[in-house]
Amino acid sequence: MNGRHPPSHRGGGGGESPPRWTRALVTGASSGIGEAIARRLAGEGTGLVLVARGADRLEALRGELERPTVPVETLAADLTEASDLSRVEARLSASEHPIHLLVNNVGGGRLAVFPESGPEGEEGWIRLNVVPTVRLSAAALPRMRESRRGTILNISSGAGLQPSPYAAVYGASKAFVNSFSRALREENRRAGVTVTAVCPGFTETDLPRRTGFDVAKVPRFLWMSADEVARGALEAAARRRDLYVPGWANQLAAVLARHAPTGLVVAFVARNTLSLWRR
Ligand SMILES: NC(=O)c1ccc[n+]([C@@H]2O[C@H](COP(=O)([O-])OP(=O)(O)OC[C@H]3O[C@@H](n4cnc5c(N)ncnc54)[C@H](OP(=O)(O)O)[C@@H]3O)[C@@H](O)[C@H]2O)c1
């Protein structure tokens, strides 16, 4: 059943319906979109493995979300560190309490004229946005295929739908996630495993500010809450969508990115990014 109950039993986060997945591992679960996904999953009765660097925040969240019917484990790990990544891989491939939903959510970037942070700094974004998604998917897939039950939900970005000047590595790394997700989805079509990529736009977390955007200048209609994105992302995964763009404004931008001449799109993105960059 691909880790899900039939559509008629889909839960909406209210804890009334059976969970769509028995147990999920969420990376970057201690804030923003990852936390909102974890809260929604706990609300519908899905057991959780929460992954992020900060152990205290993870423990506080576990204290809030854990119930007798909703076991919550925490795994404090820096996913850019090989040894930490190995511990998370081991949890994903463990046969006890198997994971049916992997949410590759961790990610980030910084506005810059490439290579402002130097080659090592730029590589760091690839280690954050690309490597964990590849490594953790590889760790999860064999068991999911064996049980013919599993979902991988990759939180990508609208920045990956076209080249993104001043976020060149971020945009390219998210384009990688989109392409990778779609390829895996096709490979596993007959194995009972689905893969969904989600491409949010501006989402009310601390990330846009840390990335270097002047958040006060971003028009109100472009913003979505982390919970809105989380709800849409889980619904898209449950419906086995290949790629999901949350929100009408982002969907309009995605259609333009796909159909308008690339040169115009890239110039438009560059101009908008410059106008919203806090410098
Ligand atoms: N917010 C937006 O506007 C937006 C738009 C498009 C796409 N996205 C994508 O959505 C995803 C989530 O973004 P967000 O805005 O929710 O971010 P966020 O609020 O900054 O949360 C990031 C989460 O990842 C964890 N984390 C960061 N670095 C880590 C590392 N090296 N190892 C393990 N965990 C790490 C953080 O906890 P610790 O610091 O404790 O590790 C935190 O739990 C990202 O992939 C991002 O690219 C966001």
The ligand as a Gaussian input file, in Angstrom:
#p B3LYP/6-31G(d) Opt

LIG

0 1
 N       11.613000      29.177000       4.018000
 C       11.535000      29.382000       2.699000
 O       11.178000      30.483000       2.227000
 C       11.839000      28.240000       1.747000
 C       11.524000      28.426000       0.393000
 C       11.800000      27.415000      -0.517000
 C       12.365000      26.235000      -0.067000
 N       12.664000      26.073000       1.250000
 C       13.316000      24.812000       1.656000
 O       12.598000      24.238000       2.726000
 C       13.499000      23.493000       3.553000
 C       13.307000      23.899000       4.993000
 O       13.545000      25.286000       5.096000
 P       13.051000      26.142000       6.354000
 O       12.755000      27.499000       5.854000
 O       12.011000      25.406000       7.124000
 O       14.421000      26.195000       7.186000
 P       14.697000      26.540000       8.700000
 O       13.521000      27.140000       9.373000
 O       15.997000      27.277000       8.687000
 O       14.937000      25.100000       9.373000
 C       16.048000      24.358000       9.025000
 C       16.044000      23.068000       9.842000
 O       17.166000      22.280000       9.412000
 C       18.026000      22.031000      10.539000
 N       19.394000      22.038000      10.020000
 C       20.054000      23.081000       9.464000
 N       21.296000      22.704000       9.116000
 C       21.407000      21.390000       9.443000
 C       22.446000      20.438000       9.333000
 N       23.656000      20.764000       8.833000
 N       22.223000      19.172000       9.752000
 C       21.023000      18.829000      10.275000
 N       19.994000      19.688000      10.410000
 C       20.194000      20.959000      10.010000
 C       17.726000      23.144000      11.530000
 O       17.979000      22.787000      12.876000
 P       19.455000      22.959000      13.530000
 O       19.894000      24.354000      13.229000
 O       19.272000      22.664000      14.976000
 O       20.293000      21.926000      12.862000
 C       16.220000      23.278000      11.336000
 O       15.540000      22.243000      12.011000
 C       14.902000      23.748000       2.992000
 O       15.294000      22.684000       2.173000
 C       14.730000      25.007000       2.160000
 O       15.666000      25.092000       1.105000
 C       12.416000      27.048000       2.160000

